Amino acid sequence: MFHALGRSCAGRPGRVVALWLAVLLALAAAVLVHGRATSEAVTIPGSDSQAARDAAEAFPGPPSGNQPVVLHTPADAAPLTSDAMKSAVEAAAADLARVGHVVAVTTPYDPAGRAAMSRDGHTAYLSVGLDVTGRDITPEITDAVVAAAAPAQEAGIEVTPGGDLAAAADKGSTGHSELIGLAAAAVILFAGLRRATAAGLPLVVGVVGLLISLALIGLAGHLMDMPSAGATIAAMIGLGVGIDYTLFCLTRFRDLLAAGVPVAEAAARTTATSGKAAAFAGCAVAAALAGLALGGLPLLYALALAPGIAVLVAVLAALTLLPALLALLGHRVAPARRHPAAGEDPADDPADSAAGARWQRLAAHIAARPWRHLLAGLALVGVLAAPAAQLAFGQLDAGDKAPGTASRIAYERLADAFGPGATGPLQVTASLSTPADGPSDGRLTTVTAALGQAGGVAAVGAPQLTADARTARWQVTPATGPGDPATAELVDRLRESTLPAATADGGVTAHVGGAGAAQADLNDRLADRMPVIIATVVAVAALLLLLAFRSPVVAAKAAVMNLLSVGAAYGVVTAVFQWGWGAGLIGLEGPVPIPGYVPLLMFAVLFGLSMDYEVFLLAAVRENWLRYGDNRRAVVAGLAGTGRIITSAALIMVSVFLSYLLSEDPVVKMFGVGLATAVALDATVVRGLLVPTSMVLLGTRNWWLPAWLDRLLPHMDIEGEAEGHGGGASGGQDPRAAAPAAAAPGPAGPAGPAVTATTEPNPAP
């Protein structure tokens, strides 16, 4: 099937390329018309904060809620309570009311807005209601709101948008990160391939896949709450795997051309071998991301969907667009022709031969001393993973944004003027069995008093009632900010003791909501579901590897090795972000909390990405095991044959991930550090030390397969080489019995190139 797909695309390259360009242009037009929507809203079905949020919908108000526009004058300037400043603010409010999408503006001079003026009169805020929700608040709306406040600015008042308006203004492009990642990838590719056309091909395929993925994700934001970090994470993963998958396929294509295979047939065989392996690896990443669905959270659905789209588009590009481009470029991506020395084979490249010899010596050295290298690798991974034992879920707030951003400025001014809790007040709602007699109803005054006496509460607003007087709402201002652990502790106290005691007489059902409560519920839900998600992802990954390599030992060992990579990544992320080690080097001012969804999403992504190199290495090892029947020789040949290409691919992916450290978003930085650490370790310590040494020590037990399982498992040859090997050997059969047949020259059938007797490592997959 893969061979037929590759041959079809290589036979009609113009049509395939035109189709991809048409899809890209159509999606770009759709984005230009509808825009890319993002939303930071967190929905947690079945949680107490979600119940409070649902109850609050019974109160009248704009869909967006009240968005603050912060007003500030320096201490040596006139306060906002002066007549001149008041006139300027009211003029700005009148202009604001005429801005599109603005449906209400409340000033600090209105009776309903008097709490919006600080005691010293130098800080206040306008409450702006919009007819659109958070996902539809665009930077253009924010710019229009700020521009309308010109009368206040002309009077010397500093105007800063807050809330969702600030989030829209702070939406920055990560284009500089992508460009840096592409530049680094170009250098690595040219150094490895030594031809500009060949080096540019993975970049072209990667960029086309990236643009299509981002367009799809942006349009998906109109159908679901898609966090802004989702597209960024998808970009870094999609770009990395897109270039890597293309590089693996391109290497196979160049080997086939060097062996004299015609261009179209070489493109078809590349798709049937390395393309098939890339499809398997991509589906493994998608399967790991799908495991996040067990979390039962729309946020996880969105954060899994975004990189999942990017990975699947990269796979589709490797299977269709790449064969077409290979057919068009042909020998222009082959190694540059050179003049061989007398008696030298023109097909032999001294640089390639030297690199292969170095990897051969390194692999033989590692295999000759397995215990020493295994223990050294485990010690290094253990040291890096140790901080993960203290990993704790936290909550980010606007105070963790980069200095100078609108969100950070608004947060600091509101916190200085009204206290840190004013930047994220809690919303307490109560459903009444019978209508209240007004705000002075005894049931309401009891709750108000209890809230005011609770430790950690700075202020409690008067209760508000719906039109039917069956739902009440209080605004509770904590003494701490929304990201402070003390706020989460306050939420727990209100739910577990304060409110149950205040509503013990019955007839009142109270809930605690707001940003701090929602984040606390999110972390609790993630902590509860994390063991199930991890177990499921590990089991699915092990099952896929079992199907691919027909060895329970290899599948179980690979799952353990992947867990080690993830553990080391967790440890580095904990040390850098939670402890603040080296935080200043990546643009942070100090330690920042790690949101609960970051380790969970990172686990699924890393487990899937770790399988990429595992698949390519184990495919080469198993290929040599089936050929020679000698486990140590197979391990050495597999490691030597894949060392250069996997190292180059890992360098590209690490460069792409590290380029995103330039982002101002701490979450993006967390993913950049975590993913780069895991891929670097996986391609060096795990793939270079732990996997080969453990396989050498296990010997032929690597390939043990019970007869009943041999009959049950389908035969999946992910590299498409079975026919080329003269049939090879199944997992339960000793391949040494099949070695003579494998060593004999075979026809170059549709599954792969001819296999001839040789003692040299196989070409890289």
Secondary structure, DSSP 8 states (H G I E B T S, - for coil): -HHHHHHHHHHSHHHHHHHHHHHHHHHHHHHHHH----------TT-HHHHHHHHHTTS---TT-EEEEEEE--TTS--TTSHHHHHHHHHHHHHHTTSTTEEEEE-TTSGGGGGGB-TTSSEEEEEEEESS-GGG--HHHHHHHHHHTHHHHHTT-EEEE-HHHHHHHT----HHHHHHHHHHHHHHHHHHH--HHHHHHHHHHHHHHHHHHHHHHHHHTTTS---HHHHHHHHHHHHHHHHHHHHHHHHHHHHHHHTT--HHHHHHHHIIIIIHHHHHHHHHHHHHHHGGGGG--HHHHHHHHHHHHHHHHHHHIIIIIHHHHHHHHGGGGS-------TT--TT--HHHHHHHHHHHHHHHHHHHSHHHHHHHHHHHHHHHHGGGGG--EE---GGGS-TTSHHHHHHHHHHHHH-GGGGS-EEEEEEESS--SSTT-HHHHHHHHHHHHSTTEEEE---EE-TTS-EEEEEEEESS-TTSHHHHHHHHHIIIIIHHHHTTTSSEEEEEEEHHHHHHHHHHHHHHHHHHHHHHHHHHHHHHHHHHH--HHHHHHHHHHHHHHHHHHHHHHIIIIIS-TTGGGGT-SS---EETHHHHHHHHHHHHHHHHHHHHHHHHHHHHHHHH--HHHHHHHHHHHHHHHHHHHHHHHHHHHHHGGGSS-HHHHHHHHHHHHHHHHIIIIIIIIIHHHHHHHHGGGGG---HHHHHHS----TTS-TGGGTT---TTS-GGGTHHHHHS-----TTS------SS-----
